[in-house]
Amino acid sequence: MMVLASGALIFAGLIGMVFLWQTGLLFPTQIAAANRPTLPTSAERLELATADGERLVGVRLKPQSSQAVSPPLLLGFGGNAWNAEAMALYLHDLFPDHEVVAFHYRGYPPSTGEPSARALLADSLAIFDYLNAERTRPTVAVGFSIGSGVAADLARHRPVQGTILVTPFDTLAGLAKEHFPWAPVGLLLRHQMPVIELVRDTRTPAALIAAGRDTIVPARRTEPLRQAVPNLILDRTIPEAGHNDLYGQPAFAAAMREALGRIEGAPR
């Protein structure tokens, strides 16, 4: 009986830690803040106030060359350990002739507030509206990992030209169950992001890029999206890539450029 009681206490303690630490595990704000790259001198700082009084800070990188017809703005939403500078610079290196904007998620310094799935989704709408208050322009939402859920939600509620979803998952709850199969995730998880429901019935052109050796977002968490996206214009898996080394793969860069090209060429 003592062994059973001890085991029960240990299990309860683990459950308690997962419940209390889930926000920190899901949103590693300090890790993201520590990996801020050097931006070009032309980078522009952006700042907006949310409806609930928080401050979101972002960065704009302008295109390297002017064109007769401006290409769409690329609005980036990074993974949970990415910051705005890293996301913007990565997209700028891939697409130097496009204007790129990315914002630090709520609670990711120097943005203020407490991060949450609900806040990330709501803030993406505020960011879109802030950018279009200057002038309305075509926008492509690019989301990496958890940012793919943010991009999908934005496409459901705002008229973006297209989305590029990189290593996306069907639901945050389903992904949590993958990593904590012993925990009652349905009861404990405070952060919900049902990406599969966000993409249903959304006719926005969408590209999906996955990593063949992804252990963070395994294939079974991405596969349902392929069936749910109504207008999937590119579906690509980079076979030799994992979740974190995907971004250095030449095949990934080629897939990203193909995805954007197809979105730009899709009928509006």
C-alpha positions in Angstrom: 0.0 0.0 0.0 2.8 2.4 0.8 4.4 1.7 -2.6 1.1 2.4 -4.3 0.6 5.6 -2.2 4.1 6.8 -3.0 3.5 6.1 -6.7 0.3 8.0 -6.6 2.0 11.0 -4.9 4.8 11.0 -7.5 2.2 10.9 -10.4 0.2 13.6 -8.8 3.3 15.7 -8.4 4.2 15.3 -12.1 0.7 16.2 -13.1 0.9 19.3 -10.9 4.2 20.4 -12.5 2.8 20.0 -16.0 -0.2 22.0 -15.1 1.8 24.8 -13.4 4.7 24.9 -15.9 2.7 24.4 -19.2 2.9 28.1 -20.2 6.6 28.2 -19.6 7.1 25.0 -21.5 5.0 26.1 -24.4 6.2 29.6 -24.6 10.0 29.8 -23.7 10.1 33.5 -23.8 13.6 33.9 -22.4 15.1 31.4 -24.9 13.6 33.4 -27.7 14.8 36.7 -26.3 18.4 35.4 -26.1 18.7 34.6 -29.8 18.2 38.0 -31.4 20.3 38.4 -34.6 21.8 41.6 -36.0 19.4 43.3 -38.3 20.1 45.5 -41.3 20.4 49.2 -40.5 17.3 49.9 -42.6 15.2 47.8 -40.2 12.2 49.7 -38.9 10.8 49.2 -35.4 7.0 48.8 -35.1 4.9 49.1 -32.1 1.1 48.8 -31.4 -1.1 48.9 -28.3 -3.6 46.0 -27.9 -7.2 46.5 -26.9 -6.3 45.2 -23.4 -3.5 47.6 -22.9 -0.4 45.5 -23.8 2.4 46.6 -26.1 3.5 44.5 -29.1 6.8 45.3 -30.7 7.8 44.3 -34.2 10.2 44.8 -37.0 9.8 45.7 -40.7 12.4 44.8 -43.3 12.0 46.6 -46.6 12.6 45.0 -50.0 16.1 45.3 -51.4 14.8 46.5 -54.8 11.8 48.4 -56.0 9.4 46.9 -58.5 6.7 48.3 -60.7 4.2 46.1 -59.0 4.8 45.6 -55.3 4.8 41.9 -54.3 2.7 40.9 -51.3 3.8 41.7 -47.8 5.1 38.7 -45.9 3.8 38.6 -42.3 5.8 36.1 -40.3 4.8 34.1 -37.2 7.7 32.1 -35.8 7.9 29.0 -33.7 7.6 29.1 -30.0 11.3 29.7 -29.5 11.6 32.3 -32.3 11.6 36.0 -31.9 10.5 38.7 -34.3 14.0 39.6 -35.5 15.0 36.0 -36.3 11.7 35.4 -38.1 11.9 38.6 -40.1 15.5 38.2 -41.1 15.0 34.5 -42.1 12.1 35.5 -44.4 14.0 38.5 -45.7 17.0 36.3 -46.7 14.6 34.0 -48.5 12.6 36.7 -50.2 14.8 39.8 -50.4 12.4 41.5 -52.9 9.4 41.4 -50.5 8.6 43.6 -47.5 8.7 41.5 -44.4 7.0 42.1 -41.0 7.1 40.1 -37.8 6.1 40.9 -34.2 7.4 39.5 -30.9 4.6 37.4 -29.4 2.9 38.8 -26.4 5.1 38.2 -23.4 8.2 37.8 -25.5 10.5 40.8 -24.7 10.2 43.6 -25.6 6.5 42.9 -26.1 4.6 43.0 -22.8 1.9 40.7 -21.3 1.5 37.0 -20.7 1.7 34.6 -23.6 -1.1 32.3 -24.3 -2.6 30.6 -27.4 -5.7 32.8 -27.2 -3.6 35.9 -27.0 -1.4 34.9 -30.0 -4.5 34.4 -32.1 -6.1 37.7 -31.1 -2.9 39.7 -31.4 -2.4 38.5 -35.0 -5.7 40.2 -36.0 -4.6 43.4 -34.3 -1.3 43.2 -36.1 -3.0 42.7 -39.5 -5.4 45.6 -38.9 -2.5 47.8 -37.7 -0.6 47.2 -40.9 -3.6 47.7 -43.1 -4.5 51.0 -41.4 -1.5 52.5 -43.2 -2.6 51.1 -46.6 -4.4 48.0 -47.7 -2.0 45.6 -49.5 -1.9 41.9 -50.3 -0.5 39.9 -47.4 0.8 36.3 -47.2 0.9 34.9 -43.7 3.8 32.6 -43.0 3.8 30.4 -39.9 6.4 28.1 -38.5 5.4 25.4 -36.0 3.0 27.1 -33.5 3.0 30.1 -35.7 1.3 28.0 -38.4 -1.8 27.9 -36.1 -1.6 31.7 -35.8 -1.3 32.1 -39.6 -4.3 29.7 -40.1 -6.4 31.7 -37.7 -5.5 34.9 -39.4 -6.6 33.5 -42.8 -9.9 32.5 -41.3 -10.7 36.0 -40.0 -8.9 38.4 -42.4 -8.5 38.5 -46.2 -4.9 37.3 -46.7 -3.7 36.3 -50.1 -2.4 33.0 -48.9 -0.7 31.1 -46.1 2.5 29.0 -45.8 2.2 26.5 -43.0 5.5 25.0 -41.9 5.5 21.9 -39.6 1.8 22.5 -38.7 -0.2 20.3 -36.3 -3.9 19.5 -36.2 -4.5 20.6 -32.6 -2.4 21.8 -29.8 -4.1 19.3 -27.5 -3.3 16.4 -29.8 0.3 17.5 -29.9 0.5 17.8 -26.1 -0.8 14.2 -25.9 2.1 13.1 -28.1 4.7 14.5 -25.6 2.8 13.8 -22.4 0.8 10.6 -23.1 0.6 9.7 -19.4 -1.1 13.0 -18.4 -4.8 13.9 -18.7 -4.1 16.6 -21.2 -7.7 17.3 -21.9 -8.2 18.3 -18.3 -5.0 20.2 -17.8 -4.3 22.1 -21.0 -5.2 25.8 -20.7 -3.9 26.7 -24.2 -6.1 25.6 -27.1 -5.3 25.9 -30.8 -7.5 23.7 -33.0 -5.7 24.3 -36.2 -7.7 21.7 -38.1 -10.9 23.6 -37.4 -9.3 26.9 -38.4 -8.4 25.7 -41.9 -11.8 24.0 -42.6 -14.0 26.0 -45.0 -11.3 28.6 -45.6 -10.7 29.0 -49.4 -7.5 30.9 -48.9 -4.6 29.3 -50.9 -2.5 27.4 -48.5 0.9 25.6 -48.8 2.0 23.0 -46.3 5.6 22.1 -45.7 6.6 19.3 -43.3 9.8 17.7 -42.1 10.1 14.0 -42.8 12.0 13.2 -39.5 10.1 15.6 -37.3 9.8 14.2 -33.7 8.3 17.5 -32.3 5.4 17.5 -34.7 5.1 13.9 -35.9 3.6 13.1 -39.2 0.3 11.8 -37.6 -0.3 15.3 -36.2 0.2 16.9 -39.6 -1.6 14.4 -41.8 -5.2 15.3 -40.9 -4.5 18.9 -42.1 -3.9 17.6 -45.6 -7.4 16.3 -45.8 -8.9 19.4 -44.1 -7.4 22.3 -46.1 -9.8 23.1 -49.0 -7.4 24.9 -51.2 -4.0 23.2 -50.7 -1.8 24.5 -53.5 1.4 22.8 -52.4 2.1 19.9 -50.1 5.8 19.1 -49.6 7.7 17.0 -47.1 11.5 17.5 -46.8 12.4 13.8 -46.1 15.8 14.2 -44.4 14.9 17.1 -42.2 13.9 17.3 -38.5 11.8 19.9 -36.8 14.7 22.2 -36.0 17.2 21.6 -38.7 14.6 22.0 -41.5 15.3 25.7 -41.9 18.9 25.1 -43.1 17.9 22.7 -45.8 18.2 23.9 -49.4 15.1 21.8 -50.3 13.2 23.7 -47.7 14.2 27.1 -49.2 13.2 25.8 -52.6 9.8 24.7 -51.3 9.2 28.0 -49.6 10.0 29.9 -52.9 7.7 27.5 -54.8 4.9 28.0 -52.3 5.1 31.7 -52.5 5.2 31.6 -56.3 2.1 29.5 -56.4 0.3 31.8 -54.0 1.2 34.8 -56.0 0.0 33.1 -59.2 -3.3 31.8 -57.7 -6.5 33.6 -59.0 -7.9 36.0 -56.5 
